[in-house]
Amino acid sequence: MLEKLEKILAPLSEKLSNNRVLTAIRDGFLVTTPLLIVASVFLVITNFPIPGYSEFIGQFLGTGWEDFLNPVINSTFSMIALISVMGIGYAYGKQLEVDPIASAAVSLVAFLILTPQSHSDFVNADGAAFNGLALSNLGSAGLFLAMITALLAVQIFAYVKKKGWVIKLPDGVPPAVTNSFAALIPSALVMLVFLIINIIFTFTPYQYAHNFIYKILQAPLMGFGQSFIFEPLYQFLSTLLWFFGINGPAVTNTVFSPIHLALTTENLEAFKAGQALPNIYTQPFGDFFANFGGGGSTLALVLLMTFMGKSQRMKQLGRLSLVPGIFGINEMVIFGLPVVLNPIILVPFILTPLVNIILATFATMSGLIPYTTGASLPWTTPAFFSGWLSTGSVIAGLLQIVLIVIDCLIYYPFFKVLDHQYMKDENQPLEDELDELDELSLDDFSMEDL
């Protein structure tokens, strides 16, 4: 059974990992990660989950001190589509072996061409419609359009350039100038194509590409992200791939990451506006309530190995893996125990994250813990602190501790079987040696042998 699954999953994951489009989307979104983490720190500072905190800081910095930090938050979360279009354009340009900087720039311009620049619903004091770029179109609502725009723009750019439809300058011209002129005609064609697309949409009921993509593609996908099966499916696929030695999230994020990011940003925008948070399943929710200690929620297994292991292999590996496991790093267990292709560990390894995510979902739906605010904390944030800071509730941190205890109970019977097996393996050489000594007889020796 395991061999059949491996034969199916290994080629599939390899194809997904090597797909240029999916790889560009994954790598492009990774560009946003450090920016969102830094911005999340500012978000936590302005909304630190301690009663009276804002008033206490206000004594020193004045009332409304949070407004000074808002530019950092607004320039990241509220412009996530703008950042993503450049990141995906850059990554896809590298995949297609064309100038990545030019690819990022032309993707950005193409996205802005499609973005509404006049808003008839908002009128200035003089009665004229507001002209400019609205943050609502540059944030989570424009995320999927940014993704599609970057891929299409870079594809056109690369096609034209590889056809040789470029302006060529003499060899003595500096490379920066040569590259600039070489990108002129490909960039012009990209801009022309997207201008035509923008004009076509003005004759449709949608008016703008933003409205079309959001209603036809993004809203249904986010609806799937809000369904009960979304996060359990993601966790199951990621964990199953880990069991075969494949980095699960690296594969599944190529498909799930855009939805996670859109749901997370939507929660953050609602949180900043003081509105009800719409989504249970965000990236922080999946990171901090499904897996403790890495894929398969192996922190529980590490704790059992460290404090209850009888075999030397279990105890030593558990001690070495404990500190990394607290911070979500578990490669030592995955490949050292090993978990990979270990049928004894298969059931708890896949089951534990599913139990965690389902219990955390019910806890959120029942109101026991609040929704995650959208703050993208580092995935290495330890349990309790990650739950507390991502929701603003100490109860969420305590729930994480309870889930780890439940994880230990799930892992325990399988851990005992494996520990017993390792003890038997460790004792076998000693038993063999004693058997050899028992077989020796003094009758086999004589003085003549000396």
JOVEN-V425294 format. One record per pair of residues at least 24 apart in sequence whose ideal C-beta (glycine too) atoms are under 8 Angstrom apart, sorted by sequence separation. I is the first residue (numbers start at 1). J is the second residue. If there is no record, write none. Layout:
i=I j=J
i=I j=J
This chain:
i=45 j=69
i=46 j=70
i=165 j=189
i=369 j=393
i=160 j=185
i=161 j=186
i=82 j=108
i=85 j=111
i=157 j=183
i=160 j=186
i=260 j=286
i=299 j=325
i=369 j=395
i=370 j=396
i=42 j=69
i=46 j=73
i=115 j=142
i=298 j=325
i=299 j=326
i=368 j=395
i=369 j=396
i=158 j=186
i=302 j=330
i=82 j=111
i=157 j=186
i=160 j=189
i=230 j=259
i=42 j=72
i=43 j=73
i=81 j=111
i=156 j=186
i=157 j=187
i=160 j=190
i=369 j=399
i=42 j=73
i=111 j=142
i=114 j=145
i=294 j=325
i=299 j=330
i=302 j=333
i=368 j=399
i=157 j=189
i=293 j=325
i=298 j=330
i=301 j=333
i=39 j=72
i=156 j=189
i=157 j=190
i=293 j=326
i=38 j=72
i=39 j=73
i=43 j=77
i=111 j=145
i=156 j=190
i=225 j=259
i=294 j=328
i=296 j=330
i=111 j=146
i=114 j=149
i=224 j=259
i=225 j=260
i=293 j=328
i=294 j=329
i=295 j=330
i=298 j=333
i=39 j=75
i=292 j=328
i=294 j=330
i=298 j=334
i=301 j=337
i=363 j=399
i=39 j=76
i=153 j=190
i=156 j=193
i=221 j=258
i=222 j=259
i=225 j=262
i=226 j=263
i=291 j=328
i=293 j=330
i=294 j=331
i=38 j=76
i=39 j=77
i=111 j=149
i=221 j=259
i=225 j=263
i=296 j=334
i=110 j=149
i=111 j=150
i=294 j=333
i=295 j=334
i=360 j=399
i=36 j=76
i=110 j=150
i=222 j=262
i=293 j=333
i=294 j=334
i=35 j=76
i=36 j=77
i=153 j=194
i=221 j=262
i=222 j=263
i=298 j=339
i=107 j=149
i=110 j=152
i=111 j=153
i=107 j=150
i=110 j=153
i=296 j=339
i=360 j=403
i=32 j=76
i=36 j=80
i=218 j=262
i=222 j=266
i=301 j=345
i=359 j=403
i=149 j=194
i=107 j=153
i=249 j=295
i=106 j=153
i=107 j=154
i=248 j=295
i=301 j=348
i=356 j=403
i=359 j=406
i=32 j=80
i=35 j=83
i=106 j=154
i=231 j=280
i=103 j=153
i=231 j=281
i=356 j=406
i=32 j=83
i=103 j=154
i=106 j=157
i=230 j=281
i=235 j=286
i=298 j=349
i=328 j=379
i=329 j=380
i=355 j=406
i=356 j=407
i=31 j=83
i=32 j=84
i=226 j=278
i=234 j=286
i=296 j=348
i=300 j=352
i=328 j=380
i=355 j=407
i=31 j=84
i=226 j=279
i=242 j=295
i=243 j=296
i=296 j=349
i=327 j=380
i=103 j=157
i=225 j=279
i=226 j=280
i=231 j=285
i=242 j=296
i=296 j=350
i=29 j=84
i=31 j=86
i=32 j=87
i=102 j=157
i=103 j=158
i=226 j=281
i=231 j=286
i=235 j=290
i=297 j=352
i=327 j=382
i=352 j=407
i=355 j=410
i=28 j=84
i=31 j=87
i=79 j=135
i=81 j=137
i=82 j=138
i=98 j=154
i=225 j=281
i=235 j=291
i=239 j=295
i=296 j=352
i=297 j=353
i=326 j=382
i=30 j=87
i=78 j=135
i=81 j=138
i=222 j=279
i=238 j=295
i=239 j=296
i=296 j=353
i=326 j=383
i=29 j=87
i=80 j=138
i=81 j=139
i=88 j=146
i=92 j=150
i=96 j=154
i=295 j=353
i=352 j=410
i=28 j=87
i=29 j=88
i=31 j=90
i=79 j=138
i=80 j=139
i=81 j=140
i=84 j=143
i=88 j=147
i=92 j=151
i=96 j=155
i=98 j=157
i=231 j=290
i=297 j=356
i=351 j=410
i=352 j=411
i=27 j=87
i=28 j=88
i=31 j=91
i=78 j=138
i=79 j=139
i=80 j=140
i=81 j=141
i=82 j=142
i=98 j=158
i=27 j=88
i=28 j=89
i=74 j=135
i=78 j=139
i=81 j=142
i=85 j=146
i=89 j=150
i=93 j=154
i=97 j=158
i=28 j=90
i=77 j=139
i=81 j=143
i=84 j=146
i=85 j=147
i=88 j=150
i=92 j=154
i=96 j=158
i=291 j=353
i=348 j=410
i=25 j=88
i=28 j=91
i=80 j=143
i=84 j=147
i=88 j=151
i=92 j=155
i=98 j=161
i=290 j=353
i=348 j=411
i=24 j=88
i=27 j=91
i=28 j=92
i=81 j=145
i=82 j=146
i=85 j=149
i=86 j=150
i=89 j=153
i=93 j=157
i=98 j=162
i=145 j=209
i=292 j=356
i=81 j=146
i=85 j=150
i=89 j=154
i=93 j=158
i=145 j=210
i=148 j=213
i=291 j=356
i=25 j=91
i=84 j=150
i=290 j=356
i=348 j=414
i=24 j=91
i=289 j=356
i=290 j=357
i=347 j=414
i=23 j=91
i=24 j=92
i=142 j=210
i=145 j=213
i=289 j=357
i=141 j=210
i=144 j=213
i=145 j=214
i=345 j=414
i=24 j=94
i=144 j=214
i=290 j=360
i=344 j=414
i=21 j=92
i=24 j=95
i=286 j=357
i=289 j=360
i=20 j=92
i=23 j=95
i=142 j=214
i=137 j=210
i=141 j=214
i=144 j=217
i=145 j=218
i=344 j=417
i=345 j=418
i=144 j=218
i=344 j=418
i=20 j=95
i=143 j=218
i=285 j=360
i=20 j=96
i=342 j=418
i=102 j=179
i=106 j=183
i=141 j=218
i=144 j=221
i=344 j=421
i=109 j=187
i=113 j=191
i=285 j=364
i=99 j=179
i=106 j=186
i=110 j=190
i=114 j=194
i=281 j=361
i=102 j=183
i=106 j=187
i=109 j=190
i=110 j=191
i=113 j=194
i=280 j=361
i=337 j=418
i=105 j=187
i=109 j=191
i=113 j=195
i=99 j=182
i=114 j=197
i=99 j=183
i=102 j=186
i=106 j=190
i=110 j=194
i=114 j=198
i=280 j=364
i=288 j=372
i=299 j=383
i=102 j=187
i=106 j=191
i=113 j=198
i=280 j=365
i=114 j=201
i=285 j=372
i=284 j=372
i=245 j=334
i=282 j=371
i=288 j=377
i=245 j=335
i=282 j=372
i=284 j=374
i=287 j=377
i=116 j=207
i=280 j=371
i=284 j=375
i=292 j=383
i=116 j=208
i=242 j=334
i=279 j=371
i=282 j=374
i=284 j=376
i=287 j=379
i=115 j=208
i=277 j=370
i=283 j=376
i=284 j=377
i=288 j=381
i=114 j=208
i=116 j=210
i=277 j=371
i=114 j=209
i=115 j=210
i=245 j=340
i=277 j=372
i=288 j=383
i=114 j=210
i=243 j=339
i=244 j=340
i=245 j=341
i=277 j=373
i=242 j=339
i=243 j=340
i=244 j=341
i=277 j=374
i=242 j=340
i=243 j=341
i=288 j=386
i=289 j=387
i=287 j=386
i=288 j=387
i=303 j=404
i=271 j=373
i=284 j=386
i=288 j=390
i=243 j=346
i=271 j=374
i=267 j=371
i=270 j=374
i=300 j=404
i=304 j=408
i=314 j=418
i=267 j=372
i=268 j=373
i=269 j=374
i=285 j=390
i=299 j=404
i=303 j=408
i=314 j=419
i=243 j=349
i=267 j=373
i=268 j=374
i=284 j=390
i=301 j=407
i=242 j=349
i=243 j=350
i=267 j=374
i=268 j=375
i=297 j=404
i=300 j=407
i=304 j=411
i=308 j=415
i=264 j=372
i=266 j=374
i=292 j=400
i=299 j=407
i=300 j=408
i=304 j=412
i=311 j=419
i=314 j=422
i=265 j=374
i=310 j=419
i=313 j=422
i=239 j=349
i=240 j=350
i=264 j=374
i=289 j=399
i=297 j=407
i=300 j=410
i=301 j=411
i=305 j=415
i=309 j=419
i=310 j=420
i=147 j=258
i=239 j=350
i=289 j=400
i=292 j=403
i=300 j=411
i=304 j=415
i=308 j=419
i=311 j=422
i=264 j=376
i=288 j=400
i=292 j=404
i=311 j=423
i=310 j=423
i=313 j=426
i=144 j=258
i=236 j=350
i=239 j=353
i=289 j=403
i=301 j=415
i=305 j=419
i=311 j=425
i=312 j=426
i=143 j=258
i=292 j=407
i=311 j=426
i=236 j=353
i=143 j=261
i=144 j=262
i=235 j=353
i=236 j=354
i=28 j=147
i=143 j=262
i=235 j=354
i=140 j=261
i=25 j=147
i=28 j=150
i=140 j=262
i=143 j=265
i=232 j=354
i=235 j=357
i=140 j=265
i=232 j=357
i=24 j=150
i=25 j=151
i=139 j=265
i=140 j=266
i=231 j=357
i=232 j=358
i=24 j=151
i=140 j=269
i=21 j=151
i=139 j=269
i=231 j=361
i=228 j=361
i=84 j=261
i=80 j=261
i=80 j=265
i=77 j=265
i=77 j=268
i=78 j=269
i=77 j=269
i=77 j=272
i=73 j=272
i=26 j=250
i=29 j=253
i=47 j=271
i=43 j=268
i=26 j=253
i=13 j=241
i=26 j=254
i=29 j=257
i=25 j=254
i=29 j=258
i=32 j=261
i=9 j=240
i=23 j=254
i=26 j=257
i=9 j=241
i=22 j=254
i=25 j=257
i=29 j=261
i=13 j=246
i=17 j=250
i=22 j=255
i=25 j=258
i=10 j=244
i=17 j=251
i=5 j=240
i=9 j=244
i=16 j=251
i=19 j=254
i=10 j=246
i=9 j=246
i=17 j=254
i=6 j=244
i=13 j=251
i=16 j=254
i=5 j=244
i=16 j=255
i=77 j=374
i=47 j=373
i=43 j=373
i=43 j=374
i=44 j=375
i=43 j=375
i=44 j=377
i=6 j=341
i=40 j=375
i=40 j=376
i=39 j=376
i=40 j=377
i=2 j=341
i=37 j=376
i=49 j=388
i=36 j=376
i=37 j=377
i=49 j=389
i=2 j=343
i=37 j=378
i=49 j=391
i=33 j=376
i=49 j=392
i=2 j=346
i=49 j=393
i=44 j=389
i=47 j=392
i=49 j=394
